[in-house]
Amino acid sequence: MKHGVLLYSLWMGTAAPLSAAASELYELFGTSIRVGAHYPASREGYLDNGVACRFDAPHHPIGITEAVTRALCHSPKVRAARARVLLRAAEIGQTLSAYLPRVTATVDNRRTEQDFQHSLGTKFSTTTHGYSLRFDWLLLDLGHRSAKLNQARALHEAANADYNNVLQQTILDVLKFYFDSIRAYASWNASRKSEELAKLTLETATARHQAGNVSLTDKLKAMNALSHANAERIEAEREWRKSQGALATELGLPPSTDLKLPDIDEISLRGNPIPKYEDLSVDDLVDQHPVVIAAAAEVAAAKQRIRLVRAEGMPALTLSGQYIRSPAPDSIVISPDNIVSIGIQLNIPLFHGFEPHYKTRGAEAELEARRALLEEIRYKIRLDIWRAYQDWLAAEENKTKIEALLDNVNQTLHITKGRYLAGIVDISEWLDAQKVKTETERARINAEVHRHMTRITLSASAGNLKNWILQ
């Protein structure tokens, strides 16, 4: 299978997303608009790496790559998270604009009519044309703009990390639906085989009863076993249809879509081997987790918030200039034609009540809360990695034991069938062997799916889906 190779190429193609479409307004400032640097997502009908979000009807088995691509293209959560990053990027541009002067032009075109009420009936009108040009440039603010810029950049980093986390969660969710649908189909298929075996058993018991080799009890037991197998097949089909509808919805398709998926034994997750827990470098995994990166960026933004509120009470120096062109009308009052002014304005906040003091205290409290939240997130992710690792180890061991058990069950079923046909045992022992066979086959299916999902969950808990699953 080439699922892993294709998805790795899909992800690695997003090293510089959105630079062409979204950063044109900010190139004057040299800003870097990074949106989902490690994961692709939908924008205007395309993934950020250029892959088109256009798909044919799913007439072929849908592989992992196509399932993930469809989910990323369809997910409203992904589009919303992406929009939040662009919003934060726009705020960086707005903050950088504060370092440039403000220039305003005004044009005045005015016509005045006067009617003098006297014997001559004189009517007098004048037209004036004027314009002005004004600029204001904040030269010095003692840290207000720099704090606001650093805060905007930190919030952009937080939004970008949150976006990467949303992408990872979207991929994790679609893989859960994907493997659940595969498990349900495999379980339904196993139920069909069990039903066919129950029919064969009833035919055998009926023939032996007609031949006088067994009593009517054997036939009745076989009929009961067939009814039970039929009910289990119906229930399994119901679960399969429900899981298939859930997957189709996640892929942006109608729930009634008839999806074709690979067989459980054909799935192979490609990725780097997961090392022993002692070699995992858990501290590095925690630091690189997108949730931790987002929380750390929020802490940085809270620090800049303190600088920002403190700088609001500092003096600010502004350079201002104005040019006015105002032609004089035909009037007794003579006004100047041109006015030019330039000057420096120093604003010194003297007293604003105690607002700056309390705003600073509020910003410091917010910083403390952000730091506590970051510490809590670190603890949680570390524990999630530990629990997911134990689940993965148990799933790997359980799969091996289930496969060995299934071999024994198949041999037992074959021997029991021969003993029944030879008249050594009654049909109850054969039916019991069939029941054990069905239960063990389902256990094997669940173990195989669980093995894949524990690896995926471990990789997601460590924020390392790309390297451990899709390399």
C-alpha positions as CSV (number, residue, x, y, z in Angstrom):
1,M,0.0,0.0,0.0
2,K,1.2,3.5,-0.8
3,H,-1.2,5.4,1.6
4,G,1.7,6.6,3.8
5,V,3.9,7.8,0.9
6,L,1.1,9.7,-0.8
7,L,0.0,11.4,2.4
8,Y,3.5,12.4,3.4
9,S,3.9,14.0,0.0
10,L,0.6,15.8,0.5
11,W,1.7,17.2,3.9
12,M,5.2,18.1,3.0
13,G,4.0,20.1,0.0
14,T,2.7,22.8,2.4
15,A,6.0,24.4,3.5
16,A,4.9,27.9,2.5
17,P,1.1,27.9,2.2
18,L,-0.9,31.0,1.4
19,S,2.1,33.1,0.6
20,A,0.8,33.9,-2.9
21,A,-2.8,34.4,-2.1
22,A,-2.9,35.9,1.4
23,S,0.3,37.8,2.0
24,E,0.2,40.2,-0.9
25,L,-1.1,43.0,1.4
26,Y,1.7,42.4,3.9
27,E,4.7,42.0,1.6
28,L,5.6,45.7,2.0
29,F,6.3,45.0,5.7
30,G,8.1,41.7,5.0
31,T,5.7,39.7,7.2
32,S,5.5,35.9,6.9
33,I,2.0,34.6,6.8
34,R,2.3,31.0,7.8
35,V,-1.0,29.1,7.8
36,G,-0.8,25.4,8.6
37,A,2.9,25.0,7.8
38,H,2.7,21.2,8.4
39,Y,-0.7,20.3,7.2
40,P,-2.9,21.1,4.1
41,A,-6.4,22.6,4.3
42,S,-9.1,23.9,2.0
43,R,-9.1,27.3,0.5
44,E,-11.2,28.4,-2.4
45,G,-11.6,24.8,-3.8
46,Y,-7.9,23.9,-3.2
47,L,-5.7,22.5,-0.5
48,D,-3.0,24.9,0.6
49,N,-0.4,22.8,-1.3
50,G,-2.3,23.3,-4.6
51,V,-4.2,20.0,-4.7
52,A,-7.7,20.6,-6.1
53,C,-10.7,19.8,-3.8
54,R,-12.6,18.2,-6.7
55,F,-13.4,14.6,-6.6
56,D,-15.2,12.1,-8.8
57,A,-18.0,9.9,-7.4
58,P,-16.4,7.2,-5.1
59,H,-16.7,4.2,-7.4
60,H,-13.4,2.7,-6.3
61,P,-12.1,1.7,-2.8
62,I,-11.3,4.9,-0.9
63,G,-7.8,4.8,0.5
64,I,-6.5,6.7,3.5
65,T,-5.0,9.5,1.4
66,E,-8.3,10.2,-0.4
67,A,-10.3,10.0,2.8
68,V,-8.0,12.5,4.6
69,T,-8.0,14.8,1.6
70,R,-11.8,14.8,1.3
71,A,-12.2,15.5,5.0
72,L,-9.8,18.4,5.0
73,C,-11.5,19.9,2.0
74,H,-14.9,19.6,3.5
75,S,-14.4,20.4,7.2
76,P,-15.9,23.8,8.3
77,K,-13.8,23.7,11.4
78,V,-10.6,23.7,9.3
79,R,-11.8,26.7,7.2
80,A,-12.8,28.6,10.4
81,A,-9.4,28.0,12.0
82,R,-7.7,29.0,8.8
83,A,-9.7,32.2,8.7
84,R,-8.6,33.0,12.3
85,V,-5.0,32.8,11.3
86,L,-5.6,35.2,8.4
87,L,-7.4,37.5,10.8
88,R,-4.3,37.5,13.1
89,A,-2.0,38.1,10.2
90,A,-4.1,41.1,9.1
91,E,-3.7,42.4,12.7
92,I,0.1,42.3,12.2
93,G,-0.3,44.4,9.1
94,Q,-2.5,46.9,10.9
95,T,0.0,47.2,13.8
96,L,2.9,47.7,11.4
97,S,0.9,50.5,9.7
98,A,1.2,52.5,12.9
99,Y,4.9,53.1,12.2
100,L,4.0,55.0,9.0
101,P,2.7,58.6,8.7
102,R,-1.0,59.4,8.2
103,V,-1.6,61.6,5.2
104,T,-5.0,63.2,4.5
105,A,-6.0,65.4,1.5
106,T,-9.1,67.6,1.5
107,V,-10.6,69.4,-1.5
108,D,-13.1,72.3,-1.0
109,N,-15.2,73.5,-3.9
110,R,-17.8,76.1,-2.8
111,R,-20.2,78.5,-4.5
112,T,-21.9,81.3,-2.6
113,E,-24.8,83.5,-3.8
114,Q,-25.9,86.7,-2.2
115,D,-29.0,88.7,-3.1
116,F,-29.1,92.3,-1.8
117,Q,-32.6,93.6,-1.3
118,H,-32.5,97.2,-2.4
119,S,-33.6,99.3,-5.3
120,L,-31.0,98.1,-7.7
121,G,-31.8,94.5,-7.0
122,T,-28.1,93.5,-7.0
123,K,-27.3,89.7,-7.0
124,F,-23.8,88.7,-6.0
125,S,-22.2,85.3,-6.2
126,T,-18.7,83.9,-5.6
127,T,-17.0,80.6,-6.2
128,T,-14.0,79.4,-4.2
129,H,-11.7,76.5,-4.7
130,G,-9.4,75.2,-2.1
131,Y,-7.5,72.2,-0.9
132,S,-5.4,71.1,2.0
133,L,-2.9,68.4,2.7
134,R,-2.1,67.2,6.3
135,F,0.2,64.6,7.7
136,D,0.8,63.2,11.2
137,W,3.6,60.9,12.1
138,L,4.0,59.4,15.5
139,L,7.8,59.5,16.1
140,L,8.1,58.2,19.7
141,D,5.8,56.4,22.0
142,L,8.1,54.6,24.4
143,G,7.1,51.1,23.6
144,H,3.4,51.2,22.8
145,R,3.6,50.2,19.2
146,S,6.4,47.6,19.7
147,A,4.4,45.9,22.4
148,K,1.3,45.9,20.3
149,L,3.2,44.4,17.4
150,N,4.8,41.7,19.5
151,Q,1.4,40.9,20.9
152,A,-0.1,40.6,17.4
153,R,2.7,38.3,16.3
154,A,2.3,36.1,19.4
155,L,-1.4,35.9,18.8
156,H,-0.8,35.0,15.2
157,E,1.6,32.2,16.3
158,A,-1.1,31.0,18.7
159,A,-3.7,31.0,15.9
160,N,-1.4,29.1,13.6
161,A,-0.6,26.5,16.2
162,D,-4.4,26.1,16.9
163,Y,-4.9,25.7,13.2
164,N,-2.4,22.9,13.1
165,N,-4.1,21.3,16.0
166,V,-7.5,21.6,14.3
167,L,-6.0,19.9,11.2
168,Q,-4.6,17.1,13.3
169,Q,-7.8,16.6,15.1
170,T,-9.7,16.5,11.7
171,I,-7.3,13.9,10.4
172,L,-7.7,11.9,13.6
173,D,-11.5,12.1,13.5
174,V,-11.7,11.0,9.9
175,L,-9.3,8.1,10.5
176,K,-11.5,7.0,13.4
177,F,-14.6,7.0,11.2
178,Y,-12.6,5.3,8.5
179,F,-11.4,2.4,10.6
180,D,-14.7,2.1,12.4
181,S,-16.4,1.6,9.0
182,I,-13.8,-1.0,8.0
183,R,-14.3,-2.8,11.3
184,A,-18.1,-2.7,10.9
185,Y,-17.9,-4.1,7.3
186,A,-15.5,-6.8,8.4
187,S,-17.8,-7.8,11.3
188,W,-20.8,-7.9,8.9
189,N,-18.8,-10.0,6.5
190,A,-17.9,-12.4,9.3
191,S,-21.6,-12.6,10.4
192,R,-22.5,-13.5,6.8
193,K,-20.0,-16.3,6.9
194,S,-21.3,-17.5,10.2
195,E,-24.8,-17.5,8.8
196,E,-23.7,-19.5,5.8
197,L,-22.0,-22.0,8.1
198,A,-25.2,-22.2,10.2
199,K,-27.2,-23.0,7.1
200,L,-24.7,-25.7,6.1
201,T,-25.0,-27.1,9.7
202,L,-28.8,-27.2,9.4
203,E,-28.6,-29.0,6.1
204,T,-26.2,-31.5,7.6
205,A,-28.4,-32.1,10.7
206,T,-31.5,-32.4,8.6
207,A,-29.9,-35.0,6.3
208,R,-28.6,-37.0,9.3
209,H,-32.0,-36.8,10.9
210,Q,-33.7,-38.1,7.8
211,A,-31.2,-40.9,7.6
212,G,-32.0,-41.8,11.2
213,N,-28.5,-41.1,12.5
214,V,-29.5,-38.3,14.9
215,S,-32.5,-37.3,16.8
216,L,-34.8,-34.4,16.0
217,T,-33.1,-32.4,18.8
218,D,-30.1,-31.9,16.6
219,K,-32.1,-30.4,13.8
220,L,-34.0,-28.1,16.2
221,K,-30.7,-26.9,17.7
222,A,-29.3,-26.2,14.3
223,M,-32.4,-24.2,13.4
224,N,-32.0,-22.1,16.6
225,A,-28.4,-21.5,15.7
226,L,-29.4,-20.3,12.2
227,S,-32.0,-17.9,13.6
228,H,-29.4,-16.5,16.0
229,A,-26.8,-16.2,13.2
230,N,-29.4,-14.4,11.1
231,A,-30.2,-11.9,13.8
232,E,-26.5,-11.2,14.3
233,R,-26.0,-10.6,10.6
234,I,-28.9,-8.1,10.6
235,E,-27.5,-6.3,13.6
236,A,-24.0,-6.2,12.0
237,E,-25.4,-4.8,8.8
238,R,-27.2,-2.1,10.7
239,E,-23.9,-1.1,12.4
240,W,-22.1,-1.1,9.1
241,R,-24.6,1.1,7.4
242,K,-24.5,3.6,10.3
243,S,-20.7,3.8,10.4
244,Q,-20.6,4.1,6.6
245,G,-23.1,7.0,6.7
246,A,-21.0,8.7,9.4
247,L,-17.8,8.4,7.3
248,A,-19.6,9.6,4.2
249,T,-20.8,12.7,6.1
250,E,-17.2,13.4,7.3
251,L,-16.0,13.2,3.7
252,G,-18.6,15.7,2.5
253,L,-20.8,13.1,0.9
254,P,-24.5,12.1,1.5
255,P,-24.9,9.5,4.2
256,S,-26.6,7.2,1.7
257,T,-23.4,7.0,-0.4
258,D,-22.3,3.5,-1.0
259,L,-18.6,3.7,0.0
260,K,-16.1,1.0,-1.0
261,L,-13.2,0.6,1.5
262,P,-10.1,-1.7,1.5
263,D,-10.3,-4.9,3.5
264,I,-8.9,-4.7,7.0
265,D,-6.0,-7.0,6.1
266,E,-5.0,-4.7,3.2
267,I,-4.5,-1.6,5.4
268,S,-0.9,-0.8,6.3
269,L,0.1,2.3,8.2
270,R,3.4,3.6,7.0
271,G,5.6,5.5,9.3
272,N,8.8,5.5,11.3
273,P,8.9,2.8,14.0
274,I,7.7,4.0,17.4
275,P,10.6,3.8,19.8
276,K,10.6,2.6,23.4
277,Y,9.0,5.0,25.9
278,E,12.4,5.8,27.4
279,D,13.6,6.9,24.0
280,L,10.6,9.0,23.1
281,S,12.1,12.3,24.2
282,V,8.7,13.1,25.8
283,D,9.8,16.7,26.8
284,D,10.5,17.5,23.2
285,L,7.3,16.0,22.0
286,V,5.4,18.1,24.6
287,D,7.2,21.3,23.6
288,Q,6.4,20.7,19.9
289,H,2.8,19.8,20.4
290,P,0.6,22.4,18.7
291,V,-1.6,22.8,21.8
292,V,1.4,23.6,23.9
293,I,2.8,26.0,21.2
294,A,-0.5,27.8,21.1
295,A,-0.7,28.1,24.9
296,A,3.0,29.3,25.1
297,A,2.2,31.9,22.4
298,E,-0.8,33.1,24.5
299,V,1.6,33.5,27.4
300,A,3.9,35.6,25.3
301,A,0.9,37.7,24.2
302,A,-0.1,38.2,27.8
303,K,3.4,39.5,28.6
304,Q,3.2,42.0,25.8
305,R,-0.2,43.0,27.1
306,I,1.4,44.2,30.3
307,R,4.0,46.2,28.3
308,L,1.1,47.7,26.2
309,V,-1.0,48.9,29.1
310,R,2.1,50.4,30.8
311,A,3.1,52.2,27.6
312,E,-0.3,53.8,27.4
313,G,0.6,56.1,30.3
314,M,3.9,57.2,28.7
315,P,4.5,60.4,26.7
316,A,4.2,60.3,22.9
317,L,5.9,62.6,20.4
318,T,4.1,63.4,17.1
319,L,5.3,65.3,14.0
320,S,2.5,67.1,12.3
321,G,2.3,69.3,9.2
322,Q,-0.4,71.0,7.1
323,Y,-0.6,72.8,3.8
324,I,-3.7,74.8,2.9
325,R,-4.5,76.4,-0.5
326,S,-7.5,78.8,-0.2
327,P,-7.9,81.4,-2.9
328,A,-9.7,84.6,-1.8
329,P,-13.0,85.5,-3.3
330,D,-14.0,88.9,-4.5
331,S,-14.7,90.4,-1.1
332,I,-13.5,93.1,1.1
333,V,-12.0,90.6,3.5
334,I,-8.6,89.5,2.2
335,S,-7.6,86.0,3.3
336,P,-4.2,84.4,2.6
337,D,-3.9,82.2,-0.4
338,N,-1.4,79.7,1.2
339,I,-1.0,78.4,4.7
340,V,1.9,76.1,5.7
341,S,2.4,74.8,9.2
342,I,4.6,72.2,10.7
343,G,5.3,71.3,14.3
344,I,6.0,68.7,17.0
345,Q,3.3,67.8,19.5
346,L,4.2,66.2,22.8
347,N,1.4,64.4,24.7
348,I,2.0,63.7,28.3
349,P,-0.7,61.8,30.3
350,L,-0.8,63.4,33.7
351,F,-3.7,61.8,35.5
352,H,-6.4,59.3,34.3
353,G,-7.8,58.3,37.6
354,F,-6.3,55.0,38.6
355,E,-7.3,53.2,35.4
356,P,-3.7,52.5,34.3
357,H,-2.9,50.9,37.6
358,Y,-5.9,48.5,37.5
359,K,-5.4,47.7,33.8
360,T,-1.8,46.7,34.7
361,R,-3.0,44.5,37.6
362,G,-5.6,42.9,35.3
363,A,-2.9,42.2,32.6
364,E,-0.6,40.7,35.2
365,A,-3.5,38.4,36.5
366,E,-4.2,37.3,32.9
367,L,-0.5,36.4,32.5
368,E,-0.6,34.3,35.6
369,A,-3.7,32.5,34.4
370,R,-2.1,31.8,31.0
371,R,1.0,30.4,32.7
372,A,-1.1,28.1,34.8
373,L,-3.1,26.9,31.8
374,L,0.2,26.2,29.9
375,E,1.5,24.1,32.8
376,E,-1.8,22.2,33.0
377,I,-1.7,21.5,29.3
378,R,1.8,20.2,29.6
379,Y,0.8,17.8,32.3
380,K,-2.2,16.6,30.4
381,I,-0.3,15.9,27.2
382,R,2.4,14.1,29.0
383,L,-0.2,11.9,30.7
384,D,-2.0,11.4,27.3
385,I,1.2,10.2,25.7
386,W,1.8,7.7,28.6
387,R,-1.7,6.3,28.5
388,A,-1.7,6.1,24.7
389,Y,1.6,4.3,24.7
390,Q,0.4,1.7,27.1
391,D,-2.7,1.2,25.0
392,W,-0.6,0.7,21.9
393,L,1.7,-1.8,23.6
394,A,-1.3,-3.8,24.8
395,A,-2.9,-3.7,21.4
396,E,0.2,-5.0,19.7
397,E,0.5,-7.9,22.1
398,N,-3.2,-8.6,22.0
399,K,-3.2,-8.9,18.2
400,T,-0.5,-11.6,18.3
401,K,-2.3,-13.6,20.9
402,I,-5.7,-13.3,19.1
403,E,-4.1,-14.6,15.8
404,A,-2.6,-17.6,17.6
405,L,-6.0,-18.2,19.3
406,L,-7.8,-18.1,16.0
407,D,-5.5,-20.8,14.5
408,N,-6.4,-23.0,17.5
409,V,-10.1,-22.3,17.1
410,N,-10.1,-23.2,13.4
411,Q,-8.4,-26.5,14.2
412,T,-10.9,-27.2,16.9
413,L,-13.8,-26.4,14.6
414,H,-12.5,-28.7,11.9
415,I,-11.9,-31.6,14.4
416,T,-15.3,-31.1,16.1
417,K,-17.1,-31.2,12.7
418,G,-15.4,-34.5,11.9
419,R,-16.3,-35.9,15.3
420,Y,-20.0,-35.0,14.8
421,L,-20.1,-36.5,11.4
422,A,-18.6,-39.6,12.8
423,G,-21.3,-39.7,15.5
424,I,-18.8,-39.4,18.4
425,V,-20.4,-36.1,19.7
426,D,-23.8,-34.5,19.4
427,I,-24.4,-31.3,17.5
428,S,-24.1,-29.1,20.6
429,E,-20.3,-29.4,20.6
430,W,-20.1,-28.5,16.9
431,L,-22.4,-25.5,17.4
432,D,-20.4,-24.3,20.4
433,A,-17.2,-24.5,18.3
434,Q,-18.9,-22.4,15.6
435,K,-19.9,-19.8,18.1
436,V,-16.4,-19.6,19.5
437,K,-15.1,-19.3,15.9
438,T,-17.4,-16.4,15.2
439,E,-16.5,-14.6,18.4
440,T,-12.8,-15.1,17.9
441,E,-13.0,-13.8,14.3
442,R,-14.7,-10.7,15.5
443,A,-12.1,-10.3,18.3
444,R,-9.4,-10.6,15.6
445,I,-11.1,-7.8,13.6
446,N,-11.4,-5.6,16.6
447,A,-7.8,-6.3,17.6
448,E,-6.5,-5.4,14.2
449,V,-8.5,-2.1,14.1
450,H,-7.6,-1.3,17.7
451,R,-3.9,-1.8,16.9
452,H,-4.1,0.7,14.1
453,M,-6.2,3.2,16.1
454,T,-3.9,3.0,19.2
455,R,-0.9,3.8,17.0
456,I,-2.9,6.7,15.4
457,T,-4.0,8.0,18.9
458,L,-0.5,7.8,20.3
459,S,0.8,9.7,17.3
460,A,-1.9,12.3,17.7
461,S,-1.3,12.6,21.5
462,A,2.3,13.2,20.8
463,G,1.5,15.7,18.0
464,N,3.5,13.4,15.7
465,L,1.0,12.1,13.2
466,K,3.2,12.9,10.2
467,N,6.3,10.9,11.3
468,W,4.7,7.9,13.0
469,I,1.7,7.3,10.7
470,L,2.1,8.9,7.3
471,Q,5.8,9.0,6.5
